[in-house]
Structure formats: structure tokens, C-alpha cells
Amino acid sequence: MRRRRGTAPTGVEDIPRRHRVTAPSRAPIERLQVTVLRRLDGLLAGDHPGLFPGHGSEHGEARPYVAGDDPRHIDWAVTARTNEPYVRDTISDHELELWLVLDSSSSLSFGTAQATKHEVAWSAAGAFGLLAARGGNRVGAVRTTPKAGRVRPHLMPARSGSAHVGGVLAALQRSPDDGEPGDLSGSLDIVRRSAKRRGMVVVVSDFLGDTAWERPMRALSHRHDLIAVEVVDPREIELPDVGLISVVDPETGRRRLVDTSDAGTRDRFARVAADRRNEVAAAIKGCGADHLVLRTDRDWVFDFVRFVSQRRNRMLAAGRTRP
């Protein structure tokens, strides 16, 4: 059955009129475009095997295994003949399908430095989307919805064109839902079902709460190039000495008084926070994803470029070892 022009396809929620972006709210999108074009584009220009080399569907040449290669790509037939580990690359597709998964949990509305975590997360997701769109790639996105709600996911199908990317960024720009944790694992499952071709998936979240996202992320990494962007605020790492404060969990509303003048309390908080971040880093690595950490008290563009440069150097180093 044909759907009427202007209606949302099956499984996609049309953005309510009250949430549609008006002209004044396009200013952040325009500023982000300037940032990407002026500060990022010149630094990331170069050969196609850079930030966005898509997984190919055709097998390439076998090459010796080097540290950092995915063990799942080992060519066991060549390895058995040579008695040395070999991996077989795939020929990169020059048309990539990029999927953005942006967490909308209430915890991302927190921020004590230059910006909130949601603003940094949206900027990072937008940078990936704008850079991919300039190469003619298709960009799709999923915005997480509350776990307890029965709202259909905010899914934007993967399409090419600057107008489509602008609409995706406008939809992702909405502030997080108050008092609700986002269903990150459910959104990852939606991407796994929607992404028909091999490509890249960028997951942007603070990764607080449970780790139910591990299993769907691991499933995505079997088929797609996966990047996990963790957004952190400095007050989530250490507490300042400011006396008695009231802290609130934005997702549950629970309140607690904390005496930050106690050095023991600050030390325990720092240890727990460090252990938590190490657990998240280990889980992301176990899922086969590249890990990018952005902080609200740092220039996210600097960390973004450094991550891309390291990723490119690793891929070029792997390419130089080809016979």
C-alpha cells in the first residue's frame, strides 16, 4: 500500500509540530557547520581511507597480521599455509551509510563547564554527519526514547543530501527527556535491523547506568565499523571542596546531601568514578568499537581531530604492511 506524500514511513515517528525547528533555532546548526568546514575539514582532508572508509562487500588481498587488527578477519587458510597469522581486508565501499545513535537520557542535560553533555554529544554527532555528507554518503539517525514510555523510536532513515542532514541535526537537537533514562540498547537494535548495508555506526552517550547496551553493540560490530563517543563532565570524575551540597539523580529524582569538605568522601567518589570509567572503557573495547572520550571542560574539536588522526595513522600503518 502506498503511503501518502508527507506521511512518515512505517516504524518512523513524525516529529511533532511543536518540536519542529523554527528559523531562530537553526543558529546552532549553522555554527556547527562553520566549525566543521573551517576547523575540521582542512585537517581531515586526504585520501579516502581516512575517517569514513566503509566495510566492503568484496574481499581484498591477504596481508600479515599486525597489532590492532581485528582477529575476526584472520584468513585461516593462508595462515595454515604460511604458519604466520594473516588477515584479509575488504575493498572499501566509496559510498558509506552512516548511522548516528544519540542518547537522550536525562543525565546528558547535566553540565558544569563550557557546555552541557547533550550539547557536546550533539556537536560530535553533527560533526560525523556533516563530514560524511560532504562525501556523498547517506546519513541516518536514531534518537533514544524513554524506557518506560510507549513512544515509537525517533528514527530518521539514511539518505544523502545536505537538506536531509540538516533535518537530522534539527531532530537530534531536542533537549533530553526530563526524568527518564534513554533506551540505548533498544535504539541499537533498531539500527541493526534498519542498516541493510555495511557501514559505520556512531554511538554517542555518557554510558551511565546499566550496561544492557553491550550485547547489541557487539552485534553491530560484527557487520559495521563502530565508534563509541563517551561524553564526560568533570564533576562526574571528582568533587570540589564546596561544603555541603544537595545532589539529584536526573533520571530518578532521588536527592542526597553530600559533605564535599570531607577529603575521604571526595577520594571515595574519585575512586568509584575512575572504576566506573574503566569498566565502560573495557566494555566498549570488548564490543570491538573505537572509543572517543569528550569532556565538557575541553575543546571537543581538538579531541575529535586527535582521535581521527590516530585512527587514520593506524589504518595507514596497516595498509603499509600489505605485500
RODREN-768843 format. One line per field, with one value per residue (C-alpha): y, z, x; residue number from 1. Coordinates in pm, 1 decimal. Last residue first. Layout:
RODREN-768843
v c(Y|...)
w c(Z|...)
u c(X|...)
n c(NUM|...)
end
This chain:
RODREN-768843
v c(-743.2|-525.2|-384.8|-25.3|-61.9|-147.3|163.8|366.1|232.8|311.7|656.3|727.6|627.6|836.3|1135.6|1088.5|1074.7|1382.1|1567.9|1487.7|1576.0|1918.6|1972.6|1888.5|2183.2|2080.9|2136.0|1939.9|1636.1|1409.2|1048.8|855.6|474.7|258.9|-34.3|-409.6|-474.0|-573.5|-230.6|-66.4|-289.4|-217.1|159.0|139.0|-57.6|186.7|476.6|310.7|239.3|602.7|726.0|491.5|605.7|975.8|940.2|760.7|1035.6|1312.0|1141.7|1089.3|1455.4|1565.7|1921.2|1768.2|1684.4|1518.0|1552.2|1316.5|1352.0|1091.9|1231.4|902.6|1011.7|1345.2|1192.6|1492.8|1619.0|1851.2|2014.7|2056.6|2216.1|2341.6|2118.1|2010.3|1659.3|1443.9|1249.1|1328.1|1693.2|1699.5|1620.4|1321.5|1236.9|890.2|852.9|488.9|420.0|104.6|-7.6|-232.0|-602.3|-783.2|-451.1|-425.2|-748.3|-627.8|-304.4|-500.9|-707.5|-422.6|-182.4|-353.3|-199.7|-39.5|326.3|576.4|533.1|910.4|865.1|899.5|582.5|618.1|337.5|296.2|98.6|-243.9|-234.5|-313.6|-77.8|-85.5|-403.8|-326.4|37.7|-66.0|-296.9|-5.6|202.0|-70.3|-87.0|289.1|309.0|656.6|716.1|945.3|1232.8|1508.5|1399.8|1522.5|1852.4|1844.3|1890.6|1540.6|1642.8|1953.7|1750.6|1502.2|1782.5|1942.2|1604.1|1572.1|1917.9|1845.4|1541.5|1167.0|940.3|700.6|680.6|905.0|702.4|870.7|549.6|485.7|611.2|353.4|504.1|326.6|303.5|666.4|723.7|713.8|925.9|721.4|859.5|812.5|955.4|853.7|934.5|1198.2|1279.5|1604.4|1407.9|1206.0|1518.7|1671.1|1357.3|1296.1|1661.2|1654.1|1356.9|1539.0|1859.9|1674.4|1499.1|1826.7|1999.3|1699.4|1694.8|2054.2|2327.0|2516.4|2362.1|2236.0|2020.2|1787.0|1753.5|1428.2|1257.3|1297.3|1026.1|1132.0|908.5|982.2|694.3|814.6|581.6|630.8|452.9|484.8|519.9|463.5|98.7|-22.7|-340.5|-596.3|-692.8|-1046.4|-1113.5|-1331.2|-1507.6|-1697.4|-2071.7|-1989.0|-2247.0|-2250.5|-1871.2|-1851.8|-2080.6|-1917.4|-1571.3|-1364.7|-1100.1|-1198.4|-1122.0|-749.0|-585.4|-382.8|-545.0|-651.4|-961.1|-1018.6|-933.1|-1103.7|-916.7|-787.5|-947.3|-778.1|-648.6|-354.3|-200.4|174.8|402.0|715.0|869.6|818.2|566.9|817.2|1003.6|1345.4|1617.9|1571.9|1883.2|2104.3|1975.4|2002.6|2367.4|2558.4|2322.9|2151.9|2469.3|2658.2|2374.5|2371.9|2743.6|2690.1|2409.8|2622.0|2910.4|2691.6|2762.5|3110.1|2967.8|2718.0|2356.5|2114.7|2011.4|2172.3|2020.8|1669.3|1486.8|1202.9|871.7|610.3|244.4|255.9|560.9|908.4|1096.8|1381.0|1210.2|945.9|591.2|337.8|0.0)
w c(39.4|265.1|565.1|450.7|473.2|843.6|906.6|705.4|921.1|1244.9|1120.2|1025.7|1366.8|1542.9|1327.1|1382.7|1760.0|1760.6|1545.6|1783.9|2093.4|1947.5|1828.3|2173.6|2327.2|2691.9|3000.4|2866.7|2805.6|2501.3|2511.3|2183.5|2191.1|1879.1|1898.1|1912.2|2181.9|2425.7|2376.5|2471.0|2779.5|2887.6|2850.1|3045.8|3325.3|3337.8|3359.6|3651.3|3835.1|3795.0|3925.9|4226.0|4305.0|4268.0|4490.6|4756.1|4749.6|4776.3|5069.2|5245.9|5199.2|5381.5|5268.3|4999.5|5250.6|5036.4|5083.1|4869.0|4630.0|4417.4|4108.2|3921.2|3590.5|3698.0|4010.2|4239.9|4453.4|4750.8|4866.0|5197.7|5165.6|4843.1|4814.1|4451.5|4360.5|4109.1|3794.3|3742.3|3823.4|3525.7|3279.7|3046.4|2698.1|2565.4|2187.0|2074.3|1716.3|1527.8|1176.2|1084.8|1045.2|1351.0|1537.0|1540.9|1737.5|1995.6|2030.0|2077.2|2358.8|2538.7|2554.1|2863.4|3056.8|3335.3|3432.1|3273.6|2918.2|2867.4|2515.2|2145.4|1932.2|1583.1|1338.4|1015.4|703.3|579.5|410.9|543.8|839.9|968.2|1179.2|1347.3|1385.1|1568.5|1795.1|1883.2|1973.3|2208.5|2381.5|2431.0|2589.1|2735.1|3107.2|3201.3|3444.9|3186.1|2822.1|2670.0|2476.8|2109.9|1876.0|1733.0|1518.0|1390.0|1317.0|1111.0|922.8|836.6|719.6|489.4|341.5|288.9|74.7|124.1|293.6|588.9|752.4|1053.6|1352.4|1657.9|1824.1|1882.8|2215.4|2463.9|2754.8|3035.2|2850.9|2742.1|2374.9|2208.0|1899.5|1590.8|1291.6|920.6|692.6|332.7|187.0|-76.9|65.1|218.6|394.5|596.1|729.5|821.4|999.5|1198.8|1304.2|1394.9|1625.5|1798.4|1829.7|1965.2|2227.9|2331.0|2364.8|2548.4|2793.7|2886.2|2783.6|2894.6|3241.5|3486.0|3263.2|3313.8|3042.6|2944.7|3261.3|3136.0|2877.8|2512.8|2378.0|2016.7|1771.2|1438.1|1137.2|845.3|514.0|306.4|-65.3|-150.1|-46.5|88.1|-55.7|222.9|420.4|468.2|778.4|801.2|1102.1|1020.4|958.5|585.9|462.7|780.4|798.5|434.6|504.1|839.8|696.6|1014.5|995.8|1329.2|1497.1|1431.8|1368.0|1649.3|1640.4|1287.6|1094.0|764.2|449.5|243.6|-57.6|-91.7|-34.1|-182.1|32.2|159.4|503.6|467.4|485.7|663.7|884.5|649.4|366.6|107.9|75.4|228.9|406.2|780.0|896.5|631.4|703.5|1079.8|1168.7|884.1|749.7|1078.6|1283.9|1020.5|1001.9|1381.1|1383.6|1121.2|1326.2|1643.4|1456.3|1322.8|1638.8|1511.4|1196.8|1366.3|1436.4|1470.0|1824.8|1843.1|1506.0|1630.3|1458.0|1255.3|1420.1|1197.3|1213.5|882.4|674.0|795.2|593.7|356.8|40.4|119.6|178.2|-96.3|0.0)
u c(5250.1|5034.0|5220.1|5174.6|4795.4|4805.7|5011.4|4760.5|4476.0|4657.0|4752.9|4391.1|4261.0|4524.0|4437.2|4062.2|4106.6|4329.2|4076.3|3788.8|3992.0|4074.1|3715.5|3576.8|3761.7|3770.6|3553.9|3254.6|3470.9|3487.5|3611.0|3641.7|3647.9|3679.1|3439.8|3502.9|3241.6|3516.1|3674.2|3345.6|3314.0|3672.5|3618.7|3291.9|3457.1|3748.1|3502.5|3324.4|3648.5|3753.9|3417.6|3434.1|3787.4|3700.4|3392.4|3593.7|3856.7|3596.7|3426.4|3759.1|3851.0|3533.5|3452.6|3232.4|2960.5|2694.3|2317.4|2112.5|1823.7|1645.4|1470.2|1508.5|1664.5|1809.6|1975.7|1997.8|2286.2|2245.1|2567.2|2750.1|3094.0|3249.3|3557.4|3518.5|3401.8|3586.0|3503.2|3135.9|3207.1|3446.6|3163.5|3200.2|3072.6|3161.5|3168.8|3154.7|3266.2|3164.6|3257.4|2967.8|2888.7|3021.2|3040.6|2661.2|2622.8|2875.1|2680.1|2356.0|2515.0|2691.2|2394.0|2248.6|2536.3|2333.5|2351.5|2586.7|2713.3|2757.4|2622.4|2707.5|2700.2|2848.2|2764.3|2961.8|2878.7|2777.3|2441.4|2094.0|2108.9|1749.5|1755.8|2089.8|1986.2|1669.1|1868.9|2096.1|1791.3|1667.0|2004.8|2008.8|1662.7|1704.1|1672.5|1383.4|1338.1|1331.0|1362.6|1686.5|1684.5|1595.5|1893.2|1864.1|1567.9|1746.2|2059.6|1858.8|1682.6|2016.2|2144.4|1843.4|1897.4|2268.2|2198.5|2207.7|1955.7|1958.7|1616.9|1543.0|1425.5|1274.2|1165.1|792.9|669.6|549.3|736.0|918.8|1249.7|1240.9|1332.1|1672.9|1731.9|1810.6|1996.3|2058.8|2326.2|2397.7|2736.8|2805.4|3147.7|3026.3|2750.7|3003.5|3169.5|2834.0|2712.8|3030.5|3041.3|2672.1|2719.6|3005.5|2805.3|2501.6|2713.8|2878.9|2541.1|2394.8|2685.2|2612.4|2854.5|3163.9|3174.9|2911.5|2691.9|2397.7|2130.5|2301.2|2175.8|1819.4|1878.6|1858.4|2136.4|2227.3|2268.8|2410.1|2412.5|2649.9|2596.2|2909.7|2954.6|3319.8|3295.5|3625.1|3772.1|3778.6|4084.7|4212.1|4420.8|4731.3|4884.4|5204.5|5239.3|5235.2|4981.6|4769.1|4760.2|4652.4|4355.1|4281.5|4235.0|4213.3|3938.9|3781.5|4114.0|4051.6|4386.7|4541.2|4883.6|4967.7|4854.2|5031.1|4833.0|4563.9|4434.9|4080.2|3742.2|3437.7|3148.1|3343.6|3342.6|3317.2|3618.1|3494.2|3763.1|4053.3|4087.4|3953.7|4280.5|4320.3|4125.7|4079.1|4260.0|4105.3|3754.6|3778.7|3831.7|3667.9|3400.4|3318.9|3310.0|3110.9|2859.4|2833.3|2759.7|2486.3|2332.2|2344.1|2172.1|1890.8|1691.5|1597.3|1427.1|1197.4|1282.8|995.7|917.1|572.9|487.7|551.3|840.2|688.4|763.9|915.6|814.2|628.7|710.9|607.1|346.5|431.1|310.9|56.1|174.9|141.1|0.0)
n c(323|322|321|320|319|318|317|316|315|314|313|312|311|310|309|308|307|306|305|304|303|302|301|300|299|298|297|296|295|294|293|292|291|290|289|288|287|286|285|284|283|282|281|280|279|278|277|276|275|274|273|272|271|270|269|268|267|266|265|264|263|262|261|260|259|258|257|256|255|254|253|252|251|250|249|248|247|246|245|244|243|242|241|240|239|238|237|236|235|234|233|232|231|230|229|228|227|226|225|224|223|222|221|220|219|218|217|216|215|214|213|212|211|210|209|208|207|206|205|204|203|202|201|200|199|198|197|196|195|194|193|192|191|190|189|188|187|186|185|184|183|182|181|180|179|178|177|176|175|174|173|172|171|170|169|168|167|166|165|164|163|162|161|160|159|158|157|156|155|154|153|152|151|150|149|148|147|146|145|144|143|142|141|140|139|138|137|136|135|134|133|132|131|130|129|128|127|126|125|124|123|122|121|120|119|118|117|116|115|114|113|112|111|110|109|108|107|106|105|104|103|102|101|100|99|98|97|96|95|94|93|92|91|90|89|88|87|86|85|84|83|82|81|80|79|78|77|76|75|74|73|72|71|70|69|68|67|66|65|64|63|62|61|60|59|58|57|56|55|54|53|52|51|50|49|48|47|46|45|44|43|42|41|40|39|38|37|36|35|34|33|32|31|30|29|28|27|26|25|24|23|22|21|20|19|18|17|16|15|14|13|12|11|10|9|8|7|6|5|4|3|2|1)
end
